[in-house]
Amino acid sequence: MVMRNKAQNRKPRSVVMLGFSGAQVLDITGPMEIFKGANDVMLRRELSDTPVYALKLATTAGGVFATTSGIRPPCTTRLAALG
């Protein structure tokens, strides 16, 4: 029998991806997808009742930035505001 301790009532770990002009979309979205997938696995396997990672996209000034492919993701979080 495998004993599993649920990650109940734990504060999610913050994962902040820094967006900047000239960034490649996959360099931002790839890691975010991995952490999102980890959240999904933890919830699906009932190892946690809530997401274990809180994902944020931040820029130094907040607002939209242009990636190398021309995609312009909106960003409402300023890096300095995260403390």
mmCIF file as gemmi writes it, N, C-alpha and C atoms, coordinates in Angstrom:
data_model
loop_
_atom_site.group_PDB
_atom_site.id
_atom_site.type_symbol
_atom_site.label_atom_id
_atom_site.label_alt_id
_atom_site.label_comp_id
_atom_site.label_asym_id
_atom_site.label_entity_id
_atom_site.label_seq_id
_atom_site.pdbx_PDB_ins_code
_atom_site.Cartn_x
_atom_site.Cartn_y
_atom_site.Cartn_z
_atom_site.occupancy
_atom_site.B_iso_or_equiv
_atom_site.pdbx_formal_charge
_atom_site.auth_seq_id
_atom_site.auth_asym_id
_atom_site.pdbx_PDB_model_num
ATOM 1 N N . MET Axp A 1 ? 0.846 -1.172 0 1 0 ? 1 A 1
ATOM 2 C CA . MET Axp A 1 ? 0 0 0 1 0 ? 1 A 1
ATOM 3 C C . MET Axp A 1 ? 0.895 1.241 0 1 0 ? 1 A 1
ATOM 4 N N . VAL Axp A 2 ? 0.6 2.15 -0.894 1 0 ? 2 A 1
ATOM 5 C CA . VAL Axp A 2 ? 1.354 3.397 -0.988 1 0 ? 2 A 1
ATOM 6 C C . VAL Axp A 2 ? 0.598 4.474 -0.228 1 0 ? 2 A 1
ATOM 7 N N . MET Axp A 3 ? 1.287 5.11 0.696 1 0 ? 3 A 1
ATOM 8 C CA . MET Axp A 3 ? 0.685 6.204 1.453 1 0 ? 3 A 1
ATOM 9 C C . MET Axp A 3 ? 0.972 7.506 0.715 1 0 ? 3 A 1
ATOM 10 N N . ARG Axp A 4 ? -0.044 8.275 0.493 1 0 ? 4 A 1
ATOM 11 C CA . ARG Axp A 4 ? 0.117 9.555 -0.174 1 0 ? 4 A 1
ATOM 12 C C . ARG Axp A 4 ? -0.383 10.655 0.738 1 0 ? 4 A 1
ATOM 13 N N . ASN Axp A 5 ? 0.434 11.669 0.899 1 0 ? 5 A 1
ATOM 14 C CA . ASN Axp A 5 ? 0.018 12.849 1.645 1 0 ? 5 A 1
ATOM 15 C C . ASN Axp A 5 ? -0.38 13.919 0.656 1 0 ? 5 A 1
ATOM 16 N N . LYS Axp A 6 ? -1.638 14.322 0.724 1 0 ? 6 A 1
ATOM 17 C CA . LYS Axp A 6 ? -2.086 15.382 -0.166 1 0 ? 6 A 1
ATOM 18 C C . LYS Axp A 6 ? -1.438 16.695 0.222 1 0 ? 6 A 1
ATOM 19 N N . ALA Axp A 7 ? -1.161 17.479 -0.793 1 0 ? 7 A 1
ATOM 20 C CA . ALA Axp A 7 ? -0.619 18.818 -0.57 1 0 ? 7 A 1
ATOM 21 C C . ALA Axp A 7 ? -1.783 19.755 -0.284 1 0 ? 7 A 1
ATOM 22 N N . GLN Axp A 8 ? -2.481 19.478 0.827 1 0 ? 8 A 1
ATOM 23 C CA . GLN Axp A 8 ? -3.667 20.236 1.176 1 0 ? 8 A 1
ATOM 24 C C . GLN Axp A 8 ? -3.289 21.524 1.885 1 0 ? 8 A 1
ATOM 25 N N . ASN Axp A 9 ? -4.054 22.545 1.581 1 0 ? 9 A 1
ATOM 26 C CA . ASN Axp A 9 ? -3.917 23.831 2.263 1 0 ? 9 A 1
ATOM 27 C C . ASN Axp A 9 ? -2.496 24.383 2.215 1 0 ? 9 A 1
ATOM 28 N N . ARG Axp A 10 ? -1.741 24.019 1.233 1 0 ? 10 A 1
ATOM 29 C CA . ARG Axp A 10 ? -0.402 24.581 1.067 1 0 ? 10 A 1
ATOM 30 C C . ARG Axp A 10 ? -0.489 25.743 0.107 1 0 ? 10 A 1
ATOM 31 N N . LYS Axp A 11 ? 0.278 26.748 0.385 1 0 ? 11 A 1
ATOM 32 C CA . LYS Axp A 11 ? 0.337 27.897 -0.509 1 0 ? 11 A 1
ATOM 33 C C . LYS Axp A 11 ? 1.044 27.463 -1.787 1 0 ? 11 A 1
ATOM 34 N N . PRO Axp A 12 ? 0.467 27.782 -2.956 1 0 ? 12 A 1
ATOM 35 C CA . PRO Axp A 12 ? 1.131 27.392 -4.2 1 0 ? 12 A 1
ATOM 36 C C . PRO Axp A 12 ? 2.475 28.097 -4.352 1 0 ? 12 A 1
ATOM 37 N N . ARG Axp A 13 ? 3.398 27.42 -4.983 1 0 ? 13 A 1
ATOM 38 C CA . ARG Axp A 13 ? 4.7 28.024 -5.274 1 0 ? 13 A 1
ATOM 39 C C . ARG Axp A 13 ? 4.543 28.941 -6.477 1 0 ? 13 A 1
ATOM 40 N N . SER Axp A 14 ? 5.081 30.127 -6.374 1 0 ? 14 A 1
ATOM 41 C CA . SER Axp A 14 ? 4.997 31.095 -7.464 1 0 ? 14 A 1
ATOM 42 C C . SER Axp A 14 ? 6.038 30.788 -8.533 1 0 ? 14 A 1
ATOM 43 N N . VAL Axp A 15 ? 5.587 30.752 -9.768 1 0 ? 15 A 1
ATOM 44 C CA . VAL Axp A 15 ? 6.474 30.6 -10.915 1 0 ? 15 A 1
ATOM 45 C C . VAL Axp A 15 ? 6.227 31.805 -11.808 1 0 ? 15 A 1
ATOM 46 N N . VAL Axp A 16 ? 7.25 32.619 -11.978 1 0 ? 16 A 1
ATOM 47 C CA . VAL Axp A 16 ? 7.124 33.836 -12.776 1 0 ? 16 A 1
ATOM 48 C C . VAL Axp A 16 ? 7.977 33.71 -14.022 1 0 ? 16 A 1
ATOM 49 N N . MET Axp A 17 ? 7.335 33.869 -15.166 1 0 ? 17 A 1
ATOM 50 C CA . MET Axp A 17 ? 8.05 33.899 -16.43 1 0 ? 17 A 1
ATOM 51 C C . MET Axp A 17 ? 8.192 35.364 -16.821 1 0 ? 17 A 1
ATOM 52 N N . LEU Axp A 18 ? 9.391 35.74 -17.215 1 0 ? 18 A 1
ATOM 53 C CA . LEU Axp A 18 ? 9.668 37.115 -17.605 1 0 ? 18 A 1
ATOM 54 C C . LEU Axp A 18 ? 9.527 37.268 -19.112 1 0 ? 18 A 1
ATOM 55 N N . GLY Axp A 19 ? 8.598 38.109 -19.521 1 0 ? 19 A 1
ATOM 56 C CA . GLY Axp A 19 ? 8.422 38.409 -20.932 1 0 ? 19 A 1
ATOM 57 C C . GLY Axp A 19 ? 9.191 39.671 -21.297 1 0 ? 19 A 1
ATOM 58 N N . PHE Axp A 20 ? 9.768 39.687 -22.481 1 0 ? 20 A 1
ATOM 59 C CA . PHE Axp A 20 ? 10.514 40.865 -22.926 1 0 ? 20 A 1
ATOM 60 C C . PHE Axp A 20 ? 10.505 40.899 -24.449 1 0 ? 20 A 1
ATOM 61 N N . SER Axp A 21 ? 10.644 42.088 -25.002 1 0 ? 21 A 1
ATOM 62 C CA . SER Axp A 21 ? 10.679 42.236 -26.458 1 0 ? 21 A 1
ATOM 63 C C . SER Axp A 21 ? 11.827 41.41 -27.013 1 0 ? 21 A 1
ATOM 64 N N . GLY Axp A 22 ? 11.531 40.619 -28.029 1 0 ? 22 A 1
ATOM 65 C CA . GLY Axp A 22 ? 12.54 39.763 -28.637 1 0 ? 22 A 1
ATOM 66 C C . GLY Axp A 22 ? 12.58 38.358 -28.059 1 0 ? 22 A 1
ATOM 67 N N . ALA Axp A 23 ? 11.743 38.077 -27.083 1 0 ? 23 A 1
ATOM 68 C CA . ALA Axp A 23 ? 11.684 36.718 -26.529 1 0 ? 23 A 1
ATOM 69 C C . ALA Axp A 23 ? 11.028 35.784 -27.541 1 0 ? 23 A 1
ATOM 70 N N . GLN Axp A 24 ? 11.392 34.526 -27.504 1 0 ? 24 A 1
ATOM 71 C CA . GLN Axp A 24 ? 10.716 33.536 -28.342 1 0 ? 24 A 1
ATOM 72 C C . GLN Axp A 24 ? 9.533 32.982 -27.573 1 0 ? 24 A 1
ATOM 73 N N . VAL Axp A 25 ? 8.414 32.846 -28.255 1 0 ? 25 A 1
ATOM 74 C CA . VAL Axp A 25 ? 7.175 32.401 -27.619 1 0 ? 25 A 1
ATOM 75 C C . VAL Axp A 25 ? 7.375 31.082 -26.871 1 0 ? 25 A 1
ATOM 76 N N . LEU Axp A 26 ? 8.063 30.126 -27.479 1 0 ? 26 A 1
ATOM 77 C CA . LEU Axp A 26 ? 8.251 28.819 -26.83 1 0 ? 26 A 1
ATOM 78 C C . LEU Axp A 26 ? 9.096 28.907 -25.561 1 0 ? 26 A 1
ATOM 79 N N . ASP Axp A 27 ? 9.98 29.889 -25.485 1 0 ? 27 A 1
ATOM 80 C CA . ASP Axp A 27 ? 10.776 30.051 -24.271 1 0 ? 27 A 1
ATOM 81 C C . ASP Axp A 27 ? 9.911 30.5 -23.1 1 0 ? 27 A 1
ATOM 82 N N . ILE Axp A 28 ? 8.79 31.108 -23.394 1 0 ? 28 A 1
ATOM 83 C CA . ILE Axp A 28 ? 7.866 31.547 -22.348 1 0 ? 28 A 1
ATOM 84 C C . ILE Axp A 28 ? 6.785 30.501 -22.113 1 0 ? 28 A 1
ATOM 85 N N . THR Axp A 29 ? 6.145 30.074 -23.192 1 0 ? 29 A 1
ATOM 86 C CA . THR Axp A 29 ? 5.003 29.168 -23.037 1 0 ? 29 A 1
ATOM 87 C C . THR Axp A 29 ? 5.415 27.733 -22.72 1 0 ? 29 A 1
ATOM 88 N N . GLY Axp A 30 ? 6.563 27.302 -23.21 1 0 ? 30 A 1
ATOM 89 C CA . GLY Axp A 30 ? 7.004 25.921 -22.949 1 0 ? 30 A 1
ATOM 90 C C . GLY Axp A 30 ? 7.107 25.611 -21.465 1 0 ? 30 A 1
ATOM 91 N N . PRO Axp A 31 ? 7.906 26.365 -20.718 1 0 ? 31 A 1
ATOM 92 C CA . PRO Axp A 31 ? 7.996 26.106 -19.276 1 0 ? 31 A 1
ATOM 93 C C . PRO Axp A 31 ? 6.659 26.28 -18.558 1 0 ? 31 A 1
ATOM 94 N N . MET Axp A 32 ? 5.851 27.257 -18.994 1 0 ? 32 A 1
ATOM 95 C CA . MET Axp A 32 ? 4.551 27.448 -18.344 1 0 ? 32 A 1
ATOM 96 C C . MET Axp A 32 ? 3.657 26.227 -18.547 1 0 ? 32 A 1
ATOM 97 N N . GLU Axp A 33 ? 3.718 25.626 -19.738 1 0 ? 33 A 1
ATOM 98 C CA . GLU Axp A 33 ? 2.937 24.413 -20.007 1 0 ? 33 A 1
ATOM 99 C C . GLU Axp A 33 ? 3.392 23.243 -19.119 1 0 ? 33 A 1
ATOM 100 N N . ILE Axp A 34 ? 4.688 23.149 -18.868 1 0 ? 34 A 1
ATOM 101 C CA . ILE Axp A 34 ? 5.2 22.077 -18.002 1 0 ? 34 A 1
ATOM 102 C C . ILE Axp A 34 ? 4.65 22.224 -16.585 1 0 ? 34 A 1
ATOM 103 N N . PHE Axp A 35 ? 4.706 23.44 -16.034 1 0 ? 35 A 1
ATOM 104 C CA . PHE Axp A 35 ? 4.18 23.654 -14.689 1 0 ? 35 A 1
ATOM 105 C C . PHE Axp A 35 ? 2.663 23.471 -14.64 1 0 ? 35 A 1
ATOM 106 N N . LYS Axp A 36 ? 1.969 23.907 -15.675 1 0 ? 36 A 1
ATOM 107 C CA . LYS Axp A 36 ? 0.524 23.7 -15.743 1 0 ? 36 A 1
ATOM 108 C C . LYS Axp A 36 ? 0.218 22.203 -15.802 1 0 ? 36 A 1
ATOM 109 N N . GLY Axp A 37 ? 1.007 21.465 -16.579 1 0 ? 37 A 1
ATOM 110 C CA . GLY Axp A 37 ? 0.835 20.016 -16.649 1 0 ? 37 A 1
ATOM 111 C C . GLY Axp A 37 ? 1.088 19.343 -15.309 1 0 ? 37 A 1
ATOM 112 N N . ALA Axp A 38 ? 2.08 19.842 -14.572 1 0 ? 38 A 1
ATOM 113 C CA . ALA Axp A 38 ? 2.344 19.293 -13.231 1 0 ? 38 A 1
ATOM 114 C C . ALA Axp A 38 ? 1.146 19.535 -12.316 1 0 ? 38 A 1
ATOM 115 N N . ASN Axp A 39 ? 0.536 20.716 -12.413 1 0 ? 39 A 1
ATOM 116 C CA . ASN Axp A 39 ? -0.682 20.982 -11.641 1 0 ? 39 A 1
ATOM 117 C C . ASN Axp A 39 ? -1.769 19.982 -11.988 1 0 ? 39 A 1
ATOM 118 N N . ASP Axp A 40 ? -1.959 19.74 -13.29 1 0 ? 40 A 1
ATOM 119 C CA . ASP Axp A 40 ? -2.985 18.796 -13.748 1 0 ? 40 A 1
ATOM 120 C C . ASP Axp A 40 ? -2.754 17.393 -13.203 1 0 ? 40 A 1
ATOM 121 N N . VAL Axp A 41 ? -1.506 16.935 -13.245 1 0 ? 41 A 1
ATOM 122 C CA . VAL Axp A 41 ? -1.177 15.589 -12.747 1 0 ? 41 A 1
ATOM 123 C C . VAL Axp A 41 ? -1.454 15.494 -11.252 1 0 ? 41 A 1
ATOM 124 N N . MET Axp A 42 ? -1.039 16.491 -10.5 1 0 ? 42 A 1
ATOM 125 C CA . MET Axp A 42 ? -1.249 16.474 -9.043 1 0 ? 42 A 1
ATOM 126 C C . MET Axp A 42 ? -2.739 16.419 -8.71 1 0 ? 42 A 1
ATOM 127 N N . LEU Axp A 43 ? -3.541 17.18 -9.441 1 0 ? 43 A 1
ATOM 128 C CA . LEU Axp A 43 ? -4.983 17.182 -9.197 1 0 ? 43 A 1
ATOM 129 C C . LEU Axp A 43 ? -5.627 15.871 -9.644 1 0 ? 43 A 1
ATOM 130 N N . ARG Axp A 44 ? -5.239 15.388 -10.821 1 0 ? 44 A 1
ATOM 131 C CA . ARG Axp A 44 ? -5.824 14.158 -11.365 1 0 ? 44 A 1
ATOM 132 C C . ARG Axp A 44 ? -5.52 12.945 -10.495 1 0 ? 44 A 1
ATOM 133 N N . ARG Axp A 45 ? -4.31 12.897 -9.97 1 0 ? 45 A 1
ATOM 134 C CA . ARG Axp A 45 ? -3.919 11.767 -9.118 1 0 ? 45 A 1
ATOM 135 C C . ARG Axp A 45 ? -4.311 11.974 -7.66 1 0 ? 45 A 1
ATOM 136 N N . GLU Axp A 46 ? -5.04 13.054 -7.412 1 0 ? 46 A 1
ATOM 137 C CA . GLU Axp A 46 ? -5.522 13.394 -6.079 1 0 ? 46 A 1
ATOM 138 C C . GLU Axp A 46 ? -4.385 13.521 -5.072 1 0 ? 46 A 1
ATOM 139 N N . LEU Axp A 47 ? -3.255 14.059 -5.537 1 0 ? 47 A 1
ATOM 140 C CA . LEU Axp A 47 ? -2.123 14.33 -4.653 1 0 ? 47 A 1
ATOM 141 C C . LEU Axp A 47 ? -2.206 15.737 -4.08 1 0 ? 47 A 1
ATOM 142 N N . SER Axp A 48 ? -3.112 16.524 -4.637 1 0 ? 48 A 1
ATOM 143 C CA . SER Axp A 48 ? -3.334 17.887 -4.159 1 0 ? 48 A 1
ATOM 144 C C . SER Axp A 48 ? -4.778 18.263 -4.454 1 0 ? 48 A 1
ATOM 145 N N . ASP Axp A 49 ? -5.332 19.104 -3.598 1 0 ? 49 A 1
ATOM 146 C CA . ASP Axp A 49 ? -6.698 19.587 -3.808 1 0 ? 49 A 1
ATOM 147 C C . ASP Axp A 49 ? -6.722 20.885 -4.612 1 0 ? 49 A 1
ATOM 148 N N . THR Axp A 50 ? -5.592 21.543 -4.689 1 0 ? 50 A 1
ATOM 149 C CA . THR Axp A 50 ? -5.477 22.819 -5.392 1 0 ? 50 A 1
ATOM 150 C C . THR Axp A 50 ? -4.194 22.804 -6.214 1 0 ? 50 A 1
ATOM 151 N N . PRO Axp A 51 ? -4.074 23.706 -7.191 1 0 ? 51 A 1
ATOM 152 C CA . PRO Axp A 51 ? -2.826 23.768 -7.964 1 0 ? 51 A 1
ATOM 153 C C . PRO Axp A 51 ? -1.625 24.011 -7.043 1 0 ? 51 A 1
ATOM 154 N N . VAL Axp A 52 ? -0.516 23.379 -7.35 1 0 ? 52 A 1
ATOM 155 C CA . VAL Axp A 52 ? 0.686 23.536 -6.524 1 0 ? 52 A 1
ATOM 156 C C . VAL Axp A 52 ? 1.593 24.644 -7.049 1 0 ? 52 A 1
ATOM 157 N N . TYR Axp A 53 ? 1.35 25.088 -8.285 1 0 ? 53 A 1
ATOM 158 C CA . TYR Axp A 53 ? 2.128 26.177 -8.875 1 0 ? 53 A 1
ATOM 159 C C . TYR Axp A 53 ? 1.187 27.291 -9.31 1 0 ? 53 A 1
ATOM 160 N N . ALA Axp A 54 ? 1.508 28.515 -8.918 1 0 ? 54 A 1
ATOM 161 C CA . ALA Axp A 54 ? 0.778 29.701 -9.36 1 0 ? 54 A 1
ATOM 162 C C . ALA Axp A 54 ? 1.618 30.363 -10.447 1 0 ? 54 A 1
ATOM 163 N N . LEU Axp A 55 ? 1.103 30.364 -11.66 1 0 ? 55 A 1
ATOM 164 C CA . LEU Axp A 55 ? 1.866 30.846 -12.814 1 0 ? 55 A 1
ATOM 165 C C . LEU Axp A 55 ? 1.545 32.299 -13.121 1 0 ? 55 A 1
ATOM 166 N N . LYS Axp A 56 ? 2.585 33.081 -13.372 1 0 ? 56 A 1
ATOM 167 C CA . LYS Axp A 56 ? 2.419 34.482 -13.744 1 0 ? 56 A 1
ATOM 168 C C . LYS Axp A 56 ? 3.384 34.822 -14.862 1 0 ? 56 A 1
ATOM 169 N N . LEU Axp A 57 ? 2.919 35.719 -15.71 1 0 ? 57 A 1
ATOM 170 C CA . LEU Axp A 57 ? 3.762 36.291 -16.752 1 0 ? 57 A 1
ATOM 171 C C . LEU Axp A 57 ? 3.99 37.739 -16.367 1 0 ? 57 A 1
ATOM 172 N N . ALA Axp A 58 ? 5.234 38.155 -16.292 1 0 ? 58 A 1
ATOM 173 C CA . ALA Axp A 58 ? 5.563 39.526 -15.89 1 0 ? 58 A 1
ATOM 174 C C . ALA Axp A 58 ? 6.528 40.147 -16.886 1 0 ? 58 A 1
ATOM 175 N N . THR Axp A 59 ? 6.499 41.465 -16.944 1 0 ? 59 A 1
ATOM 176 C CA . THR Axp A 59 ? 7.486 42.236 -17.698 1 0 ? 59 A 1
ATOM 177 C C . THR Axp A 59 ? 8.019 43.323 -16.779 1 0 ? 59 A 1
ATOM 178 N N . THR Axp A 60 ? 9.096 43.939 -17.165 1 0 ? 60 A 1
ATOM 179 C CA . THR Axp A 60 ? 9.661 44.982 -16.308 1 0 ? 60 A 1
ATOM 180 C C . THR Axp A 60 ? 8.718 46.173 -16.183 1 0 ? 60 A 1
ATOM 181 N N . ALA Axp A 61 ? 7.965 46.485 -17.236 1 0 ? 61 A 1
ATOM 182 C CA . ALA Axp A 61 ? 7.07 47.646 -17.206 1 0 ? 61 A 1
ATOM 183 C C . ALA Axp A 61 ? 5.595 47.274 -17.211 1 0 ? 61 A 1
ATOM 184 N N . GLY Axp A 62 ? 5.273 45.988 -17.349 1 0 ? 62 A 1
ATOM 185 C CA . GLY Axp A 62 ? 3.88 45.591 -17.531 1 0 ? 62 A 1
ATOM 186 C C . GLY Axp A 62 ? 3.475 45.903 -18.966 1 0 ? 62 A 1
ATOM 187 N N . GLY Axp A 63 ? 2.359 45.416 -19.385 1 0 ? 63 A 1
ATOM 188 C CA . GLY Axp A 63 ? 1.863 45.708 -20.73 1 0 ? 63 A 1
ATOM 189 C C . GLY Axp A 63 ? 2.306 44.702 -21.773 1 0 ? 63 A 1
ATOM 190 N N . VAL Axp A 64 ? 1.934 44.991 -23.003 1 0 ? 64 A 1
ATOM 191 C CA . VAL Axp A 64 ? 2.194 44.105 -24.137 1 0 ? 64 A 1
ATOM 192 C C . VAL Axp A 64 ? 3.667 44.176 -24.529 1 0 ? 64 A 1
ATOM 193 N N . PHE Axp A 65 ? 4.204 43.043 -24.972 1 0 ? 65 A 1
ATOM 194 C CA . PHE Axp A 65 ? 5.569 43.006 -25.5 1 0 ? 65 A 1
ATOM 195 C C . PHE Axp A 65 ? 5.564 42.186 -26.781 1 0 ? 65 A 1
ATOM 196 N N . ALA Axp A 66 ? 6.516 42.45 -27.656 1 0 ? 66 A 1
ATOM 197 C CA . ALA Axp A 66 ? 6.567 41.78 -28.954 1 0 ? 66 A 1
ATOM 198 C C . ALA Axp A 66 ? 7.589 40.648 -28.924 1 0 ? 66 A 1
ATOM 199 N N . THR Axp A 67 ? 7.156 39.456 -29.316 1 0 ? 67 A 1
ATOM 200 C CA . THR Axp A 67 ? 8.067 38.311 -29.413 1 0 ? 67 A 1
ATOM 201 C C . THR Axp A 67 ? 8.692 38.287 -30.802 1 0 ? 67 A 1
ATOM 202 N N . THR Axp A 68 ? 9.655 37.398 -31.001 1 0 ? 68 A 1
ATOM 203 C CA . THR Axp A 68 ? 10.343 37.307 -32.291 1 0 ? 68 A 1
ATOM 204 C C . THR Axp A 68 ? 9.404 36.942 -33.429 1 0 ? 68 A 1
ATOM 205 N N . SER Axp A 69 ? 8.322 36.232 -33.12 1 0 ? 69 A 1
ATOM 206 C CA . SER Axp A 69 ? 7.372 35.829 -34.165 1 0 ? 69 A 1
ATOM 207 C C . SER Axp A 69 ? 6.292 36.877 -34.4 1 0 ? 69 A 1
ATOM 208 N N . GLY Axp A 70 ? 6.334 37.969 -33.648 1 0 ? 70 A 1
ATOM 209 C CA . GLY Axp A 70 ? 5.336 39.016 -33.812 1 0 ? 70 A 1
ATOM 210 C C . GLY Axp A 70 ? 4.132 38.871 -32.902 1 0 ? 70 A 1
ATOM 211 N N . ILE Axp A 71 ? 4.047 37.753 -32.195 1 0 ? 71 A 1
ATOM 212 C CA . ILE Axp A 71 ? 2.962 37.577 -31.227 1 0 ? 71 A 1
ATOM 213 C C . ILE Axp A 71 ? 3.193 38.555 -30.089 1 0 ? 71 A 1
ATOM 214 N N . ARG Axp A 72 ? 2.125 39.221 -29.668 1 0 ? 72 A 1
ATOM 215 C CA . ARG Axp A 72 ? 2.224 40.257 -28.638 1 0 ? 72 A 1
ATOM 216 C C . ARG Axp A 72 ? 1.35 39.885 -27.442 1 0 ? 72 A 1
ATOM 217 N N . PRO Axp A 73 ? 1.869 39.074 -26.526 1 0 ? 73 A 1
ATOM 218 C CA . PRO Axp A 73 ? 1.065 38.678 -25.367 1 0 ? 73 A 1
ATOM 219 C C . PRO Axp A 73 ? 0.834 39.85 -24.425 1 0 ? 73 A 1
ATOM 220 N N . PRO Axp A 74 ? -0.382 40 -23.925 1 0 ? 74 A 1
ATOM 221 C CA . PRO Axp A 74 ? -0.637 41.037 -22.938 1 0 ? 74 A 1
ATOM 222 C C . PRO Axp A 74 ? -0.1 40.595 -21.579 1 0 ? 74 A 1
ATOM 223 N N . CYS Axp A 75 ? 0.365 41.537 -20.837 1 0 ? 75 A 1
ATOM 224 C CA . CYS Axp A 75 ? 0.895 41.213 -19.51 1 0 ? 75 A 1
ATOM 225 C C . CYS Axp A 75 ? 0.477 42.322 -18.55 1 0 ? 75 A 1
ATOM 226 N N . THR Axp A 76 ? -0.218 41.962 -17.495 1 0 ? 76 A 1
ATOM 227 C CA . THR Axp A 76 ? -0.687 42.957 -16.535 1 0 ? 76 A 1
ATOM 228 C C . THR Axp A 76 ? 0.165 43.026 -15.29 1 0 ? 76 A 1
ATOM 229 N N . THR Axp A 77 ? 1.197 42.211 -15.211 1 0 ? 77 A 1
ATOM 230 C CA . THR Axp A 77 ? 2.022 42.166 -14.012 1 0 ? 77 A 1
ATOM 231 C C . THR Axp A 77 ? 3.381 42.802 -14.257 1 0 ? 77 A 1
ATOM 232 N N . ARG Axp A 78 ? 3.725 43.761 -13.414 1 0 ? 78 A 1
ATOM 233 C CA . ARG Axp A 78 ? 5.073 44.353 -13.441 1 0 ? 78 A 1
ATOM 234 C C . ARG Axp A 78 ? 5.949 43.523 -12.51 1 0 ? 78 A 1
ATOM 235 N N . LEU Axp A 79 ? 7.155 43.243 -12.948 1 0 ? 79 A 1
ATOM 236 C CA . LEU Axp A 79 ? 8.078 42.437 -12.166 1 0 ? 79 A 1
ATOM 237 C C . LEU Axp A 79 ? 8.319 43.036 -10.784 1 0 ? 79 A 1
ATOM 238 N N . ALA Axp A 80 ? 8.495 44.352 -10.692 1 0 ? 80 A 1
ATOM 239 C CA . ALA Axp A 80 ? 8.752 45.009 -9.421 1 0 ? 80 A 1
ATOM 240 C C . ALA Axp A 80 ? 7.589 44.858 -8.44 1 0 ? 80 A 1
ATOM 241 N N . ALA Axp A 81 ? 6.377 44.694 -8.953 1 0 ? 81 A 1
ATOM 242 C CA . ALA Axp A 81 ? 5.21 44.557 -8.092 1 0 ? 81 A 1
ATOM 243 C C . ALA Axp A 81 ? 5.142 43.199 -7.395 1 0 ? 81 A 1
ATOM 244 N N . LEU Axp A 82 ? 5.941 42.262 -7.828 1 0 ? 82 A 1
ATOM 245 C CA . LEU Axp A 82 ? 5.918 40.919 -7.234 1 0 ? 82 A 1
ATOM 246 C C . LEU Axp A 82 ? 6.743 40.834 -5.956 1 0 ? 82 A 1
ATOM 247 N N . GLY Axp A 83 ? 7.502 41.874 -5.671 1 0 ? 83 A 1
ATOM 248 C CA . GLY Axp A 83 ? 8.249 41.933 -4.429 1 0 ? 83 A 1
ATOM 249 C C . GLY Axp A 83 ? 9.486 41.153 -4.465 1 0 ? 83 A 1
